[in-house]
Amino acid sequence: MLPTQIPTVQINLDKAQEQARNNREQFLRFKRQAMEASREVAKAKGESGLNVNIFASAGFTARGEALPEAYTNLQDQQNVQLGFQVPLLDWGRQKARQQTALANQELISATIQQETLNLEQEIYLKVKQFGLLRERLLIENKPSKLPKNATTSPKKDI
């Protein structure tokens, strides 16, 4: 049974697409992927040349037969390590890493653009289908001008 009153609902396409951009998980994933690609490019550019590592530790140690004795006559221990890494020849490996990171960023950007277009097209189709659904219900609610027995095929006697 179809409803007799069909409400008029208009969906604004721009508003629907804006809501989708703000609320759909895919659009959030696109932003994350773009930020990760930018981070990888920055990391590849930043890892060229001299690398310096610094490690420091400080502490106190002592021994005793009872717990209070362990806190008397503490021995001071301090340790600092400093390391340098300088590539003398990397055979263009660092430049290749940077170019790979840039190529990956461009690929991700193109993929995001294509998937964004696909999602916007999907939203467009859903909005249009919703509008057609109301029209279809209106058509099905109109009384038919055919007689009730006109829907059955006539039988011929031979």
Secondary structure, DSSP 4 states (H G I P E B T S, - for coil): ---S--------HHHHHHHHHHH-HHHHHHHHHHHHHHHHHHHHHHTSS-EEEEEEEEEEE---SSGGGGGSSPEEEEEEEEEEE--S--TTHHHHHHHHHHHHHHHHHHHHHHHHHHHHHHHHHHHHHHHHHHHHHHHHHSPPSS-GGGGSPPP---
